[in-house]
Amino acid sequence: MEANSLVLLSVDGMVATLTINRPDKLNALNSAVIAELKRQLELLDADPAVRVVILTGSGGKAFVAGADIAEMSSLSPQDAQQFAREGQALGTVIDDLGKPVIAAIEGYAFGGGCELALMCHLRVASPKAVFSQPEVGLGMIPGFGGTQRLSRLVGEGRAIEMITTCRRVDADTAFAWGLVNRVARDQSALEVARALATEIAGQAPVAVGLSIDAIRTGSSMPLADALEYEAALFGLVCSSADMKEGTSAFSEKRKPRFEGR
């Protein structure tokens, strides 16, 4: 782990944890942090030993309290559009990773921080976590995918209400809306995320990655096309060594030993 890095990396077995490390700025996202997150995620994508990634923030007060306002306030319209594209591209990296990314959310997930959580495949929140898209109160709109990802997750009506009122949503409401998968009651969000990551890491990596692909890619397709896409991926996964190992282990009544190929 590099103590001075904007994004700290630690690896425990098959689970990697990326920690955004700007506690003095409540882990606000600027261009440097976004670029470093992309770089680290791309390295983890190429590491077959890592099967699940956890994304969290340092300091305990915030997951990410938003994009860096100081950086954004001086942007021209053209620069602002490019900055939005940089943030959105981080979501594309996560979409294409082929490995689950779990957000472990303590404290504030505001603006770009809420959008970063939305990019992840799963979200675990502390009971004290708070979510908000406050951009319209600053004369802006969400630019890192919030208008699209939030509505797909919680529905158009709730997304419009949350964005146009700048309403803060607590962890229990977020869970009821489907914005988070779990609220960590008796442990930290990071501990619950690690337990969830370990559970997922024990499954067949190829099948996990293709399942995520089928869900996320298929969600933007007409149902008939999405079903055909699922069938194609089903055929692909049945050519994997993991599939042969999984079915053999089932027949032999033993635990499978998946190698991710």
KOLNUNU-242114 format. One line per field, with one value per residue (C-alpha): chain; x, y, z. Coordinates in steps of 0.2 Angstrom, whole numbers, plus 5000, padded with zeros to 4 digits. Each point is the difference from the previous one (the first is absolute). Last residue first. Layout:
! residues N
kette = c(A, ...)
x = c(X, ...)
y = c(Y, ...)
z = c(Z, ...)
***
This chain:
! residues 261
kette = c(A, A, A, A, A, A, A, A, A, A, A, A, A, A, A, A, A, A, A, A, A, A, A, A, A, A, A, A, A, A, A, A, A, A, A, A, A, A, A, A, A, A, A, A, A, A, A, A, A, A, A, A, A, A, A, A, A, A, A, A, A, A, A, A, A, A, A, A, A, A, A, A, A, A, A, A, A, A, A, A, A, A, A, A, A, A, A, A, A, A, A, A, A, A, A, A, A, A, A, A, A, A, A, A, A, A, A, A, A, A, A, A, A, A, A, A, A, A, A, A, A, A, A, A, A, A, A, A, A, A, A, A, A, A, A, A, A, A, A, A, A, A, A, A, A, A, A, A, A, A, A, A, A, A, A, A, A, A, A, A, A, A, A, A, A, A, A, A, A, A, A, A, A, A, A, A, A, A, A, A, A, A, A, A, A, A, A, A, A, A, A, A, A, A, A, A, A, A, A, A, A, A, A, A, A, A, A, A, A, A, A, A, A, A, A, A, A, A, A, A, A, A, A, A, A, A, A, A, A, A, A, A, A, A, A, A, A, A, A, A, A, A, A, A, A, A, A, A, A, A, A, A, A, A, A, A, A, A, A, A, A)
x = c(4946, 4998, 5008, 4985, 5003, 4983, 4995, 4996, 4984, 5008, 4986, 5000, 5019, 4999, 4987, 5011, 5016, 4993, 4992, 5017, 5009, 4989, 4991, 4983, 5004, 4999, 4983, 4993, 5007, 4991, 4984, 5001, 5002, 4985, 4990, 5005, 4995, 4983, 4998, 5005, 5017, 5007, 4998, 5009, 5017, 4999, 4992, 5009, 5017, 4997, 4996, 5016, 5011, 4993, 5001, 5018, 5004, 4992, 4994, 5011, 5004, 4981, 5000, 5017, 4993, 4984, 5011, 5011, 4985, 4994, 5017, 5001, 4982, 5006, 4992, 4984, 4987, 5008, 4986, 5000, 4996, 4999, 4990, 4986, 4987, 4998, 5019, 5002, 4986, 5010, 5016, 4994, 4995, 5004, 4989, 5008, 4982, 5002, 5012, 4991, 4983, 5005, 5009, 4985, 4988, 5012, 5003, 5012, 5014, 4997, 4996, 5016, 5011, 4993, 5000, 5014, 5012, 5015, 4992, 4987, 4992, 5006, 4994, 5007, 4983, 4998, 5016, 4994, 4999, 4999, 5003, 5004, 5009, 4997, 4993, 5016, 4997, 5003, 4999, 5001, 5005, 5009, 4995, 4987, 5012, 5010, 4985, 4996, 5018, 4999, 4985, 5000, 5005, 5002, 5004, 5007, 4996, 5009, 4997, 5002, 5008, 4996, 5012, 4999, 5007, 4990, 4986, 5014, 5010, 4984, 4996, 5017, 4996, 4985, 5012, 5012, 4985, 4993, 5018, 4999, 4983, 5007, 5015, 4989, 4988, 5016, 5006, 5004, 4987, 5003, 5017, 4995, 4984, 5009, 4987, 4990, 5001, 5008, 4998, 5000, 5003, 5010, 5017, 5003, 4988, 4994, 5001, 5000, 5006, 4996, 5010, 5018, 5012, 4997, 5008, 4996, 4984, 5010, 5012, 4985, 4992, 5016, 5002, 4982, 5000, 5016, 4992, 4985, 5010, 5011, 4985, 4991, 4989, 4997, 5007, 4993, 5013, 5011, 4996, 5007, 5005, 4988, 5001, 5002, 4997, 5005, 4992, 5007, 5012, 5001, 5006, 5003, 5000, 5000, 4993, 5007, 5017, 5011, 4999, 5003, 4993)
y = c(4900, 5007, 4987, 4992, 4986, 4993, 4993, 4981, 4990, 4991, 5005, 5018, 5000, 4995, 5013, 5014, 4994, 4999, 5017, 5007, 4993, 5011, 4995, 5000, 5019, 5004, 4991, 5009, 5016, 4997, 4996, 5016, 5010, 4992, 5004, 5018, 5001, 4993, 5012, 5016, 5005, 5012, 4988, 4986, 5008, 5002, 4983, 4990, 5008, 4997, 4982, 4999, 5006, 4988, 4985, 5003, 5002, 4984, 5003, 5002, 5018, 5004, 4995, 5009, 5016, 4999, 4997, 5014, 5012, 4996, 5005, 5015, 5006, 4998, 4987, 4997, 5009, 5001, 5005, 4989, 5001, 5019, 5011, 4987, 5013, 4991, 4999, 5019, 5004, 4990, 5008, 5018, 5010, 5019, 5009, 5012, 5003, 4998, 4985, 4990, 5003, 4996, 4984, 4995, 5002, 4992, 4984, 4995, 4992, 5005, 5018, 5001, 4994, 5012, 5017, 4995, 4996, 5011, 5016, 5003, 5017, 5018, 5016, 4995, 4995, 4990, 4990, 4993, 4982, 4992, 4985, 4998, 4986, 4999, 4983, 4995, 4995, 4985, 5003, 4988, 5001, 5017, 5014, 5006, 5002, 5011, 5010, 5002, 5006, 5012, 5009, 4994, 4984, 5006, 4988, 4982, 4991, 4984, 5000, 4982, 4997, 4983, 4994, 5001, 5017, 5007, 5009, 5006, 5008, 5007, 5008, 5008, 5006, 5010, 5010, 5004, 5004, 5012, 5009, 5001, 5009, 5011, 5005, 5005, 5010, 5008, 4994, 5011, 4995, 4981, 4999, 5009, 4989, 4984, 4987, 4994, 4995, 4983, 4986, 5013, 5002, 4984, 5007, 4990, 4996, 4983, 4989, 4981, 4989, 4982, 4986, 5005, 4986, 5002, 5018, 5009, 5008, 5005, 5010, 5008, 5004, 5009, 5010, 5005, 5005, 5010, 5010, 5004, 5005, 5012, 5007, 5005, 4990, 5005, 4988, 5011, 5013, 4997, 4981, 5000, 4981, 4991, 4982, 4986, 4982, 4984, 4984, 4983, 4998, 5016, 5014, 5018, 5015, 5019, 5013, 5018, 4992, 5006, 4984, 4988, 4983)
z = c(4914, 5017, 5010, 5009, 5012, 5003, 5017, 5000, 4996, 4985, 4989, 5006, 4999, 4982, 4996, 5007, 4993, 4982, 5002, 5007, 4985, 4989, 4984, 5009, 5004, 4982, 4997, 5014, 4994, 4983, 5009, 5010, 4985, 4992, 5016, 4999, 4982, 5004, 5015, 4991, 5005, 5013, 5014, 4990, 5001, 5019, 5004, 4987, 5004, 5019, 4996, 4989, 5014, 5013, 4988, 4995, 5019, 5006, 5018, 5015, 4996, 5002, 5018, 5004, 4992, 5011, 5016, 4994, 4997, 5018, 5007, 4990, 5005, 5018, 5010, 5010, 4989, 4983, 4988, 4984, 4982, 4998, 4989, 5000, 5006, 5017, 5002, 4996, 5012, 5013, 4996, 5000, 4985, 4999, 4988, 4987, 4995, 4981, 5002, 5013, 4993, 4982, 5005, 5011, 4985, 4987, 5010, 5013, 4990, 4983, 5005, 5010, 4986, 4987, 5009, 5010, 4986, 5005, 4996, 5013, 4996, 5004, 5008, 5017, 5007, 4984, 5004, 5017, 4995, 5018, 5010, 5019, 5009, 5018, 5000, 4991, 4982, 4988, 4982, 4985, 4982, 5002, 4988, 5012, 5014, 4989, 4996, 5019, 5002, 4984, 5009, 5018, 5008, 5018, 5015, 4998, 4983, 4995, 4981, 4993, 4983, 4992, 4987, 4981, 5000, 4986, 5010, 5012, 4986, 4993, 5016, 5001, 4982, 5007, 5011, 4986, 4989, 5013, 5001, 4981, 5000, 5014, 4989, 4986, 5011, 5008, 5016, 5015, 5012, 4996, 5009, 5016, 4999, 5001, 4996, 5014, 5019, 4996, 5012, 5014, 5018, 5004, 4995, 4984, 4986, 4993, 4984, 5002, 4986, 4997, 4991, 5002, 4996, 4981, 5000, 4984, 5007, 5015, 4990, 4990, 5017, 5006, 4985, 5000, 5018, 4997, 4986, 5010, 5015, 4989, 4991, 5017, 5011, 5018, 5013, 5014, 4995, 5015, 4999, 4982, 4999, 4989, 5006, 4988, 5007, 4991, 5004, 4995, 5015, 5008, 4989, 5005, 4988, 5006, 4988, 5001, 5004, 5015, 5010, 4986, 5005)
***
